[in-house]
Amino acid sequence: MEDKVLRKLFLGFIHIHILHHAAEHPIYGVWMVEELKEHGYDISSGTLYPILHSMEADGLLTKEERNVKGKIRKYYTTTDKGAYILQEAREKAYELFKEIK
């Protein structure tokens, strides 16, 4: 039960993390899985890719396909809407963390 609740909570953090990095530079799935692991999130590509696709469908990310060593790699970048959502999330997170600190 606790794992399911924590997973739901951390899913929001993962979305914010994705928006943050995609705002800094184009990201791709394998890189993002590794980045999230560095921050303690054990997420598989089978979990990450549907998140990326839903964020793209919601207009938060835009996708660009690039040929890398003969393979197509999908790079994601934060859209204007995604940047707005990221800023809102930062403000809300800051207020929350001040309160629960």
DSSP file (Angstrom, degrees, kcal/mol; ACC not computed):
  #  RESIDUE AA STRUCTURE BP1 BP2  ACC     N-H-->O    O-->H-N    N-H-->O    O-->H-N    TCO  KAPPA ALPHA  PHI   PSI    X-CA   Y-CA   Z-CA
    1    1 A M     >        0   0    0      0, 0.0     4,-2.0     0, 0.0     3,-0.2   0.000 360.0 360.0 360.0 -50.7    0.0    0.0    0.0
    2    2 A E  H  >  +     0   0    0      1,-0.2     4,-3.1     2,-0.2     5,-0.3   0.896 360.0  54.7 -59.8 -40.4    2.7    2.5    1.0
    3    3 A D  H  > S+     0   0    0      1,-0.2     4,-2.4     2,-0.2    -1,-0.2   0.891 107.9  49.7 -60.8 -38.7    4.7    1.8   -2.1
    4    4 A K  H  > S+     0   0    0     -3,-0.2     4,-1.9     2,-0.2    -1,-0.2   0.899 112.5  46.7 -66.5 -41.0    1.6    2.6   -4.3
    5    5 A V  H  X S+     0   0    0     -4,-2.0     4,-2.2     2,-0.2    -2,-0.2   0.933 114.1  47.2 -66.8 -46.9    1.0    5.9   -2.4
    6    6 A L  H  X S+     0   0    0     -4,-3.1     4,-3.3     1,-0.2     5,-0.2   0.894 108.9  55.5 -61.6 -39.5    4.6    6.9   -2.7
    7    7 A R  H  X S+     0   0    0     -4,-2.4     4,-1.7    -5,-0.3    -1,-0.2   0.912 108.2  48.1 -60.2 -43.0    4.7    6.0   -6.3
    8    8 A K  H  X S+     0   0    0     -4,-1.9     4,-0.9     2,-0.2    -1,-0.2   0.920 114.3  46.5 -62.3 -43.9    1.8    8.3   -7.0
    9    9 A L  H >X S+     0   0    0     -4,-2.2     4,-1.0     1,-0.2     3,-0.8   0.939 113.5  47.4 -63.8 -48.2    3.4   11.1   -5.0
   10   10 A F  H 3X S+     0   0    0     -4,-3.3     4,-2.6     1,-0.2    -1,-0.2   0.751  98.1  71.0 -68.6 -23.9    6.8   10.6   -6.7
   11   11 A L  H 3X S+     0   0    0     -4,-1.7     4,-2.1    -5,-0.2    -1,-0.2   0.890  98.3  49.8 -59.4 -39.3    5.2   10.5  -10.2
   12   12 A G  H <X S+     0   0    0     -4,-0.9     4,-2.0    -3,-0.8    -1,-0.2   0.898 109.8  50.5 -64.7 -40.5    4.5   14.3   -9.8
   13   13 A F  H  X S+     0   0    0     -4,-1.0     4,-2.6     1,-0.2    -2,-0.2   0.895 108.4  53.1 -63.1 -39.2    8.1   14.9   -8.8
   14   14 A I  H  X S+     0   0    0     -4,-2.6     4,-2.6     2,-0.2    -2,-0.2   0.910 106.8  52.0 -63.1 -42.8    9.2   12.9  -11.9
   15   15 A H  H  X S+     0   0    0     -4,-2.1     4,-2.5     2,-0.2    -1,-0.2   0.922 111.7  46.6 -58.7 -44.6    7.1   15.1  -14.2
   16   16 A I  H  X S+     0   0    0     -4,-2.0     4,-2.6     1,-0.2    -2,-0.2   0.908 110.9  52.4 -64.8 -41.7    8.7   18.2  -12.7
   17   17 A H  H  X S+     0   0    0     -4,-2.6     4,-2.3     2,-0.2     5,-0.2   0.916 109.8  49.0 -59.9 -44.1   12.1   16.7  -13.0
   18   18 A I  H  X S+     0   0    0     -4,-2.6     4,-2.8     1,-0.2     5,-0.2   0.944 111.7  48.4 -61.5 -49.0   11.5   16.0  -16.7
   19   19 A L  H  X S+     0   0    0     -4,-2.5     4,-1.3     1,-0.2    -2,-0.2   0.907 110.4  53.2 -58.9 -41.9   10.2   19.5  -17.4
   20   20 A H  H  X S+     0   0    0     -4,-2.6     4,-1.1     1,-0.2     3,-0.4   0.953 114.4  39.1 -59.0 -52.0   13.2   21.0  -15.6
   21   21 A H  H  X S+     0   0    0     -4,-2.3     4,-2.2     1,-0.2     3,-0.3   0.875 113.1  54.8 -70.2 -36.4   15.8   19.1  -17.6
   22   22 A A  H  < S+     0   0    0     -4,-2.8    56,-1.4     1,-0.2    -1,-0.2   0.723 106.3  54.2 -69.8 -19.3   13.9   19.4  -20.9
   23   23 A A  H  < S+     0   0    0     -4,-1.3    -1,-0.2    -3,-0.4    -2,-0.2   0.786 109.6  47.3 -79.3 -29.8   13.9   23.1  -20.3
   24   24 A E  H  < S-     0   0    0     -4,-1.1    -2,-0.2     1,-0.3    -3,-0.1   0.885 132.9 -26.2 -77.5 -40.5   17.7   23.1  -19.9
   25   25 A H  S  < S-     0   0    0     -4,-2.2    -1,-0.3    51,-0.1    51,-0.1  -0.967  82.2 -71.0-166.8 158.4   18.5   21.0  -23.0
   26   26 A P        -     0   0    0      0, 0.0     2,-0.3     0, 0.0    51,-0.2  -0.359  53.4-161.1 -59.8 137.0   16.8   18.4  -25.2
   27   27 A I  B     -A   76   0A   0     49,-2.4    49,-3.1    -5,-0.1     2,-0.3  -0.801   9.0-156.4-116.6 158.9   16.6   15.1  -23.3
   28   28 A Y     >  -     0   0    0     -2,-0.3     4,-2.3    47,-0.2     3,-0.2  -0.928  33.0-101.9-132.8 163.0   16.0   11.5  -24.5
   29   29 A G  H  > S+     0   0    0     45,-0.5     4,-2.6    -2,-0.3     5,-0.2   0.858 114.7  46.7 -54.1 -52.8   14.6    8.5  -22.6
   30   30 A V  H  > S+     0   0    0      1,-0.2     4,-2.0     2,-0.2    -1,-0.2   0.904 114.1  49.7 -61.2 -41.4   17.8    6.6  -21.6
   31   31 A W  H  > S+     0   0    0      1,-0.2     4,-2.6    -3,-0.2    -1,-0.2   0.922 111.4  49.5 -61.2 -43.4   19.5    9.7  -20.4
   32   32 A M  H  X S+     0   0    0     -4,-2.3     4,-2.8     2,-0.2    -2,-0.2   0.886 107.4  53.7 -66.7 -38.9   16.4   10.6  -18.3
   33   33 A V  H  X S+     0   0    0     -4,-2.6     4,-2.0     1,-0.2    10,-0.3   0.934 112.4  45.2 -58.8 -45.6   16.2    7.2  -16.8
   34   34 A E  H  X S+     0   0    0     -4,-2.0     4,-1.8     2,-0.2    -2,-0.2   0.904 112.2  51.2 -65.1 -42.1   19.8    7.5  -15.7
   35   35 A E  H  X S+     0   0    0     -4,-2.6     4,-0.7     1,-0.2    -2,-0.2   0.925 110.7  48.3 -61.1 -45.0   19.3   11.1  -14.4
   36   36 A L  H ><>S+     0   0    0     -4,-2.8     5,-2.5     1,-0.2     3,-1.0   0.881 107.5  55.7 -64.4 -37.7   16.3   10.0  -12.4
   37   37 A K  H ><5S+     0   0    0     -4,-2.0     3,-1.8     1,-0.3    -1,-0.2   0.873 100.1  59.8 -62.0 -36.4   18.3    7.1  -10.9
   38   38 A E  H 3<5S+     0   0    0     -4,-1.8    -1,-0.3     1,-0.3    -2,-0.2   0.743 107.2  47.7 -62.4 -21.6   21.0    9.5   -9.7
   39   39 A H  T <<5S-     0   0    0     -3,-1.0    -1,-0.3    -4,-0.7    -2,-0.2   0.205 128.2 -95.7-106.0  14.1   18.2   11.2   -7.7
   40   40 A G  T < 5S+     0   0    0     -3,-1.8     2,-0.7     1,-0.2    -3,-0.2   0.539  81.0 132.2  90.3   7.2   16.9    7.9   -6.2
   41   41 A Y      < -     0   0    0     -5,-2.5     2,-1.2    -6,-0.1    -1,-0.2  -0.843  42.3-158.0 -95.7 116.4   14.0    7.2   -8.6
   42   42 A D        +     0   0    0     -2,-0.7     2,-0.4    -3,-0.1    -9,-0.0  -0.745  32.9 155.5 -93.8  90.5   14.1    3.6   -9.8
   43   43 A I        -     0   0    0     -2,-1.2     2,-0.2   -10,-0.3    -6,-0.1  -0.950  32.5-141.7-123.2 136.1   12.1    4.0  -13.0
   44   44 A S    >>  -     0   0    0     -2,-0.4     4,-2.6     1,-0.1     3,-1.1  -0.502  27.1-113.9 -90.9 162.9   12.2    1.8  -16.1
   45   45 A S  H 3> S+     0   0    0      1,-0.3     4,-2.5     2,-0.2    -1,-0.1   0.822 117.6  64.0 -64.5 -28.7   12.0    2.9  -19.6
   46   46 A G  H 34 S+     0   0    0      1,-0.2    -1,-0.3     2,-0.2    -3,-0.0   0.730 110.8  37.1 -66.7 -21.4    8.7    1.0  -19.8
   47   47 A T  H <> S+     0   0    0     -3,-1.1     4,-1.1     2,-0.1    -2,-0.2   0.804 116.9  51.4 -92.5 -40.2    7.4    3.5  -17.2
   48   48 A L  H  X S+     0   0    0     -4,-2.6     4,-2.6     1,-0.2     3,-0.4   0.924 101.8  57.5 -67.4 -46.1    9.2    6.6  -18.5
   49   49 A Y  H  X S+     0   0    0     -4,-2.5     4,-2.7     1,-0.3     5,-0.2   0.887 105.2  49.8 -60.3 -41.5    8.2    6.5  -22.2
   50   50 A P  H  > S+     0   0    0      0, 0.0     4,-2.3     0, 0.0    -1,-0.3   0.875 110.9  52.1 -61.8 -33.2    4.5    6.5  -21.5
   51   51 A I  H  X S+     0   0    0     -4,-1.1     4,-2.5    -3,-0.4    -2,-0.2   0.948 110.6  47.0 -64.3 -48.0    5.1    9.5  -19.2
   52   52 A L  H  X S+     0   0    0     -4,-2.6     4,-2.1     1,-0.2    -1,-0.2   0.915 112.9  49.6 -58.9 -43.6    7.0   11.3  -22.0
   53   53 A H  H  X S+     0   0    0     -4,-2.7     4,-2.5    -5,-0.2    -1,-0.2   0.896 111.9  47.4 -64.1 -40.3    4.3   10.5  -24.5
   54   54 A S  H  X S+     0   0    0     -4,-2.3     4,-1.9     2,-0.2    -1,-0.2   0.884 111.1  51.2 -70.1 -36.0    1.5   11.8  -22.2
   55   55 A M  H  <>S+     0   0    0     -4,-2.5     5,-2.7     2,-0.2     6,-1.1   0.869 111.5  48.4 -67.9 -34.5    3.5   15.0  -21.5
   56   56 A E  H ><5S+     0   0    0     -4,-2.1     3,-1.5     4,-0.2    -2,-0.2   0.926 110.6  50.5 -67.0 -44.6    3.9   15.5  -25.2
   57   57 A A  H 3<5S+     0   0    0     -4,-2.5    -2,-0.2     1,-0.3    -1,-0.2   0.823 107.9  54.2 -62.5 -31.2    0.1   14.8  -25.8
   58   58 A D  T 3<5S-     0   0    0     -4,-1.9    -1,-0.3    -5,-0.1    -2,-0.2   0.483 118.9-112.9 -81.5  -2.6   -0.6   17.4  -23.0
   59   59 A G  T < 5S+     0   0    0     -3,-1.5    23,-0.5     2,-0.2    22,-0.3   0.664  88.2 113.8  82.4  16.1    1.5   20.0  -24.9
   60   60 A L  S   <S+     0   0    0     -5,-2.7    19,-2.2    -6,-0.2     2,-0.3   0.753  77.5  31.7 -89.7 -27.0    4.2   20.1  -22.2
   61   61 A L  E     -B   78   0A   0     -6,-1.1     2,-0.4    17,-0.3    17,-0.2  -0.928  65.7-149.9-128.3 152.4    7.0   18.6  -24.3
   62   62 A T  E     -B   77   0A   0     15,-2.7    15,-2.2    -2,-0.3     2,-0.4  -0.947  18.5-139.7-118.9 147.2    7.8   18.7  -28.0
   63   63 A K  E     -B   76   0A   0     -2,-0.4     2,-0.4    13,-0.2    13,-0.2  -0.862  15.9-175.2-112.7 139.2    9.6   15.8  -29.7
   64   64 A E  E     -B   75   0A   0     11,-2.6    11,-3.1    -2,-0.4     2,-0.5  -0.998  17.7-142.6-130.0 128.6   12.3   15.9  -32.4
   65   65 A E  E     -B   74   0A   0     -2,-0.4     2,-0.4     9,-0.2     9,-0.2  -0.783  21.8-177.4 -93.0 132.2   13.6   12.7  -34.0
   66   66 A R  E     -B   73   0A   0      7,-2.8     7,-3.4    -2,-0.5     2,-0.7  -0.966  29.1-122.1-128.4 144.7   17.4   12.6  -34.7
   67   67 A N  E     -B   72   0A   0     -2,-0.4     2,-0.5     5,-0.2     5,-0.2  -0.777  32.7-179.3 -85.6 116.1   19.5   10.0  -36.4
   68   68 A V  E >  S-B   71   0A   0      3,-3.7     3,-1.6    -2,-0.7    -2,-0.0  -0.946  70.9 -27.2-121.7 108.7   22.2    9.0  -33.9
   69   69 A K  T 3  S-     0   0    0     -2,-0.5    -1,-0.1     1,-0.3     3,-0.1   0.886 127.4 -47.3  53.9  43.1   24.6    6.3  -35.3
   70   70 A G  T 3  S+     0   0    0      1,-0.2     2,-0.4     0, 0.0    -1,-0.3   0.429 121.6 100.5  83.3  -1.0   22.0    5.0  -37.6
   71   71 A K  E <  S- B   0  68A   0     -3,-1.6    -3,-3.7    -5,-0.0     2,-0.6  -0.902  74.8-117.8-117.5 147.8   19.2    4.8  -35.0
   72   72 A I  E     - B   0  67A   0     -2,-0.4     2,-0.4    -5,-0.2    -5,-0.2  -0.733  31.0-170.0 -84.3 122.1   16.4    7.3  -34.5
   73   73 A R  E     - B   0  66A   0     -7,-3.4    -7,-2.8    -2,-0.6     2,-0.6  -0.942  15.4-138.1-113.3 134.7   16.5    8.9  -31.1
   74   74 A K  E     - B   0  65A   0     -2,-0.4   -45,-0.5    -9,-0.2     2,-0.4  -0.827  17.5-164.2 -96.9 120.9   13.6   11.0  -29.8
   75   75 A Y  E     - B   0  64A   0    -11,-3.1   -11,-2.6    -2,-0.6     2,-0.4  -0.857   4.5-153.4-105.4 138.5   14.6   14.2  -28.1
   76   76 A Y  E     -AB  27  63A   0    -49,-3.1   -49,-2.4    -2,-0.4     2,-0.3  -0.913  11.1-176.4-116.6 139.2   12.1   16.1  -25.9
   77   77 A T  E     - B   0  62A   0    -15,-2.2   -15,-2.7    -2,-0.4   -54,-0.2  -0.973  33.6-104.0-131.6 145.1   12.2   19.8  -25.1
   78   78 A T  E     - B   0  61A   0    -56,-1.4   -17,-0.3    -2,-0.3   -18,-0.1  -0.481  35.2-143.1 -68.5 134.3    9.9   21.8  -22.8
   79   79 A T     >  -     0   0    0    -19,-2.2     4,-2.5    -2,-0.2     5,-0.2  -0.297  32.4 -95.4 -84.3 176.7    7.2   23.9  -24.7
   80   80 A D  H  > S+     0   0    0      2,-0.2     4,-2.1     1,-0.2     5,-0.1   0.909 130.1  49.6 -59.6 -41.8    6.1   27.3  -23.6
   81   81 A K  H  > S+     0   0    0    -22,-0.3     4,-2.5     1,-0.2    -1,-0.2   0.914 110.4  50.2 -63.4 -42.2    3.1   25.7  -21.8
   82   82 A G  H  > S+     0   0    0    -23,-0.5     4,-2.6     1,-0.2    -2,-0.2   0.881 109.1  51.5 -62.9 -38.7    5.6   23.2  -20.2
   83   83 A A  H  X S+     0   0    0     -4,-2.5     4,-2.2     2,-0.2    -1,-0.2   0.889 110.3  49.3 -65.3 -39.2    7.8   26.1  -19.0
   84   84 A Y  H  X S+     0   0    0     -4,-2.1     4,-2.3     2,-0.2    -2,-0.2   0.934 112.4  47.1 -63.8 -46.7    4.7   27.9  -17.6
   85   85 A I  H  X S+     0   0    0     -4,-2.5     4,-2.7     1,-0.2    -2,-0.2   0.896 110.9  53.0 -62.4 -40.9    3.7   24.7  -15.7
   86   86 A L  H  X S+     0   0    0     -4,-2.6     4,-2.6     2,-0.2    -1,-0.2   0.919 108.9  49.0 -60.7 -44.4    7.2   24.2  -14.5
   87   87 A Q  H  X S+     0   0    0     -4,-2.2     4,-2.2     2,-0.2    -2,-0.2   0.917 111.9  48.6 -62.8 -43.1    7.3   27.7  -13.1
   88   88 A E  H  X S+     0   0    0     -4,-2.3     4,-2.4     1,-0.2    -2,-0.2   0.918 111.8  49.8 -61.2 -43.4    4.0   27.2  -11.3
   89   89 A A  H  X S+     0   0    0     -4,-2.7     4,-3.0     1,-0.2     5,-0.2   0.896 108.6  52.8 -64.1 -40.5    5.2   23.9   -9.9
   90   90 A R  H  X S+     0   0    0     -4,-2.6     4,-2.6     2,-0.2    -1,-0.2   0.928 110.6  47.4 -60.2 -44.7    8.4   25.5   -8.7
   91   91 A E  H  X S+     0   0    0     -4,-2.2     4,-2.1     2,-0.2    -2,-0.2   0.926 114.9  44.9 -63.8 -44.8    6.4   28.2   -6.8
   92   92 A K  H  X S+     0   0    0     -4,-2.4     4,-2.5     2,-0.2    -2,-0.2   0.909 114.0  49.8 -66.1 -41.7    4.1   25.6   -5.3
   93   93 A A  H  X S+     0   0    0     -4,-3.0     4,-3.2     2,-0.2     5,-0.3   0.910 109.2  52.4 -63.4 -42.2    6.9   23.3   -4.3
   94   94 A Y  H  X S+     0   0    0     -4,-2.6     4,-2.0    -5,-0.2    -1,-0.2   0.930 111.7  45.7 -59.4 -46.7    8.9   26.2   -2.7
   95   95 A E  H  X S+     0   0    0     -4,-2.1     4,-1.6     2,-0.2    -1,-0.2   0.917 115.0  47.9 -62.8 -43.6    5.8   27.1   -0.6
   96   96 A L  H  X S+     0   0    0     -4,-2.5     4,-2.6     1,-0.2     5,-0.2   0.940 111.8  48.3 -63.4 -48.3    5.2   23.5    0.4
   97   97 A F  H  X S+     0   0    0     -4,-3.2     4,-1.2     1,-0.2    -1,-0.2   0.842 108.5  54.5 -66.5 -32.6    8.8   22.8    1.3
   98   98 A K  H  < S+     0   0    0     -4,-2.0    -1,-0.2    -5,-0.3    -2,-0.2   0.902 112.8  44.7 -62.1 -39.5    9.0   26.0    3.4
   99   99 A E  H  < S+     0   0    0     -4,-1.6    -2,-0.2     1,-0.2    -1,-0.2   0.893 118.9  38.5 -74.3 -41.1    6.0   24.8    5.3
  100  100 A I  H  <        0   0    0     -4,-2.6    -1,-0.2     1,-0.2    -2,-0.2   0.537 360.0 360.0 -90.8  -4.9    7.0   21.2    5.8
  101  101 A K     <        0   0    0     -4,-1.2    -1,-0.2    -5,-0.2    -2,-0.1   0.470 360.0 360.0 -61.7 360.0   10.7   21.9    6.4
